[in-house]
Amino acid sequence: MKTRITEMLGIKYPILLSGMSWISVPKMVAAVSNAGGLGILATGPLDKDTTRESIRQIRKLTDRPFGANASLLFPGAKESAKVLLEEQVPVINFALGKGDWIVQEAHKYGGKVMATVVNARHAKRAQEYGCDAVIATGNEAAAHGEFVTTFCLIPSLVDALTIPVVAAGGIADGRGLAAAIALGAEGIAMGTRLMTTKESPLHQNYKNLSIEKGVTDTLYSKRFDGLWCRCLKTDTARRYERHGLNLPAAFFNAQDIAKTLRLPFIKLFIGVLLSGWKNAKQLAYLANASKAFQLATEKGDLQKGVLPVGQCTGLIHDEPSVKELFDRIVKEAGTIEKRMAGVFV
């Protein structure tokens, strides 16, 4: 396949791995890149040293292009982003913050930068300060899509921008790829579908649930991590949605995060308090959600874990390898292309 994204990134297929914490790890990133797509490392739960080590591990596992993300709202994200620049990661994807400085530094070594956006205002701003492409997240997506669905968001951004748009949200097969291209996208990003593959480190308990659940089996709420977030509908997720922020739990979970990121907790805690109540509340939500997401992903905990998934979980019926999945998607998209050529005659 040939699109502006495949040409820009030097990849075979216009398929990107979404940067998912505890899932988009080096082995998974390499599997996607080796299969012809673009693997993207999730740096959210990593300190700067582990970020550097992960990048070097990816380079041992693949000689194909890869990327890494930086969620700039998270503690330690700026430090990890600096590591990505120092290591000259070919593609950097940032979200939840202003990444103009990342664009400036990445372009010095020929790197490409993509901003994750949910509306035209953010997309235009990203284009203005030099982003090479945007990943547009529709409402159907896992985690942080907003209110506009992929079917409307993609063409609206294609009309507003000159840089390529990558579609994310609701895509799990060749039909989704073909539809995204038809809407004007130059590629797709998949998270939920790729979580349930052989190479994915997602715990089998949640792989099984992802296969069992339907398209209506998700919850969309600001009560998971303080942002609009879509998660798998389970009894635990319902409790989170019902009860909202648990401040005492956030205090202890924040200590775990500080330890993981090798940040002094007192310094982090004081900094959060001084940042104002709105920001402190947001970070408290993130502390609790991070713990719940990790318990689901790594431990398969069905009692305390919560897993971000998109509505396309209802389109998942098996657990193929990444290569098998990509071959299937591309073949199906090609079949659709031929069928559509016969329609418009």
N, C-alpha and C positions, 0 to 999 in steps of 0.2 A: 504494500500500500504506500501511496505517496501523498502527503499533505504538507502544509507549511511547517507543522510540528515535527514530522519525521525528518524533513530536510534540515530544520533548525537544530534539532537535537542529535541527529545522526543515528536514528533508531529505525528498525524495520517496520514496526507497527505503531500506530498512534494511540498506544495504550499506556497509561501511567498508573503506577501503584500509589494510592493515597498514603500519606505519611501518618500512620496510625501508631500511637504509643503502645509499646510492648508487642506489637505485631510486625511493623515494618522495621525489622531487625536485619543485620547484615545478610544472613542466609536468605531471607525473603527478598530483600532488595536485589541480591545477585540472581536469584531464580527468575525474577521478572525481567531484569536486563538481559540475561542469557537467553530468555525466550523471545526476545525481540522488542520488548517494551522498555519503559524507563522505571527502574526501581527507585523509590524515594525513601531514604532513611528518616525515621521519626526521632528527633533529638529531645523532645519534650521531657522524658524521664531521665535524661542523661546529663551528667556533669561534663565539664569541658574536656577532661582527660578521657572519659569514656567515649565521648563524641569523636575525639581524634583517633582513638583505638578502633572504633567501629568503622570509620572511613577507611583506615588502612586495612582492616579485615575485608571490607568489600572489594578493595583493589586486588586482594589475593584471590578472591572468588570469581571475579569477572574482569575482563578487559573491555567491556562494553560501557557506554555512557550510563551514568547513574546520577541521582540527585540526593539532596537532603533538605529537610524543612526546619523552620524556626518559627515557633508560635510565640511572638514577641510579647504577649501578655504574661507569659509564664515566668516565674523566678528562674534566673540563670540563663534565659534564652539568648540574651545579648552576648554573653560570654561564649555560648556554644556557636552562635552565628559567626563570631570572630574566628573561631577555629575552622569553620567551613571555608572561610575566605583564606585563611593561612594555608589550608590544605588544598586550596584551589579546586574545590568540588565543582564538577562541570555544570551542574544545574542546582540552583538554590531556590526553594519555594518558601515564601514567608506568608504569615497570616497574623491577624489580630494586632496590627501595629503598623507604623510607618517604616518602610524599608528602603528609603531613598539612599541611605548610606551603604546598604548592602549592594544595591544596583551599581553605585559608583565604583566600589572596590572590586566587585566581581567582573565588571567590564574591563578592568585593567589587565586581567589575565585571560580574557576571552570567554569568561563564564556567562551563562544565561541565567536570568532571574524571572521567576513567575510569581505573581501575587495571587493568593486565594481571595476571591471577592464574592459578595452576595448581592451587589446592586451596582447600578451604572455609575453612581457617584464615586464609589471606591475604585471601580474599574478605570474610570477616566483619570483619576488621580494617579493610579499606578502607571498608566500609560504616559502621563505627563512627566513623571520623574524617571522614565526610561526603562520600565519593565519590558521584557521581550515577549511576554504572553501573560494571560490570566487564566486561572482555573476558576470557573464559575460554578458555585455550589447551589443547587436547587433545593427546594423544600423537602424533597423526597429523601435527601441524603442522610447518612448517619451523622450524628453530632451536629455541626453548626451551620446548617442551611437556615435561611430565614423564610419569608412568607411566599416568595415567588417560585413557582414550580419550574423545573428544568425546561419544560416545553415552551414556556414564555420567556424565561430568563435568558436563554442562549440567543435566540434571534434578536432580543432587545440589545444585548451587548455587542453582537456582531454588527448591528446597525450603528452603534455608538463609537466603536473602536476601529483602529486600523491594524492593531497587533492581533495575533491569533488568540482564539478563545478555545479553551479545553472544557468540555462539559463534564460535570460531576453530579451525581444524584439520580438514582433510579435506573442505573445502567448495569446489566448483568450478563448480557449475551449479544449476539450479532445483530439482533433487531435493535438493541439500544445503540450500538455503534453506528449502524446505518442511519438511524433516526437522528442522532447527534450531528452526523455529517450533513444530512439533509437540512438541518436547522441552521447550518453555517459554521458549526464547530470544526476545528482542525484536528481534534483528538478527543479522547475520553480519559477520565481518571476513575478508577474503581477501588473501593475499599471493601464494602460488604461482600461482594462476590469473591474477591481474592482472599478474604479471611478464611473461607472454607475451601482451601486447597491443601494438597498433601504437604507442601513446604511451609505452610503457615503455622506459626507457633501457638495459635489460638487453641486453648484447651478443648479436648474432644467433647466435653459436656456441652459447650456452647456451639461447637460445629454441628452437633446433632440437633440442638435447638434451632439453629439457623436453617437447617434443612426442613425441620418439622413445621416451622411457623409460616403464616401466610402474609400477604401484603398488608393486612390490617393489624398485624400483631406488633405494632410499635407504639411508643408513647412519645409525644412531642411537648416539651415543657422547659421552663426556665428553672425548675426546681432540682435539676440534677447537678449542673455545674455553674449555675448563675447566668448562663447564656442560653439562647434557644437551642435545644439539643434533642436529638431523636435517639431513643434507646429501645432495645428489645423489650417487649411487654412481658413482664414476669411479675410474680407476687412481690419480689423485692423492689423492682422498679416502681411498682404502684405505691409501695410504702414511701419511697423517696419522694415521689410526686406529691403524695398526700401530706407529708410532714414538713418538707422544705428544709431550711438550713438548721443544722445542729451545731451550735457554736462550741460547746465543750468538746465534741468529737473533732471539730476542725482544729482546735488547739493542739491536740495530740497528733492528728494526721499531718499537720504542718511540720511538726518535729521530725516525723518520718521523712517528709519531702526534703527538709533541710539536710538531713543526714545523707540521703541518697545523692543530693546535688552537691554535697560537701560545702554547704553554706553555714555560717555561724547562725544558730537559731535565734539567739537574742538580737543580733543585728537585723536578721530578717523580720522578726516579730516587731521590733521598734519601727523599722522602715515601713511595714504594712500599716501600723497604727498612725504614723505620721502622714500617710498618703491620703487620709480622709476616709470617712465611713463607707462611701460608695465603693471605693477600690478595695478597702479591707474586707467588706462583705463579699465582693466578687472573688477575692483570693481565698476566703474561707470556704465558699462553695467549691472552688477548684480543688482545695485540699481534700475535702470529703469525697468528691467525685473521683479524683485520681485514685484514691484508695479502693473505692468500689470497682472502678474500671480494671484496676490491676488484679484484684481478687477474681474477677470474672475471667480475664484474659489468661493469666498465668496459673491460677489455682483451680479454675473451673468451679468456684464456689457458687452454688445455686441459692444459698441462704443470704449471703451478704454481697455478692457480686452483682454488678450492673454492666451491661454491654451496649455500647453505642452501635447501632446498626441502622441501615436505611430500609425503606419500604421494599426494595428489591430482594430482601431476604425471602420473600414469597416466590421469587423466581429461581431460587437455588434448590436443586434436587439431588446433588451429588457432590463428591469431593475429589475432583480430578487433580492432576498435577497442573502447575502453571502453564507448562508447554501445551498440554492437552487442551486446557481451557482456551488458550490463545488460538491454537489451530482451529478449534471449533468455532470460536467467535468470528475469526476472519473468513472461514468457509461459509458460515451462515450469512454474514454481511455481503459476501460476493454473490450468493444465491439471490438475496433480496435485490441487489443491484440489477441482476439480469431480469428478474421478474418485473421490476419497476420500469426497465427500459421497454418492456413489452406493453406496459400500461399507457405510457405517454407517447403514443404513435398517432 
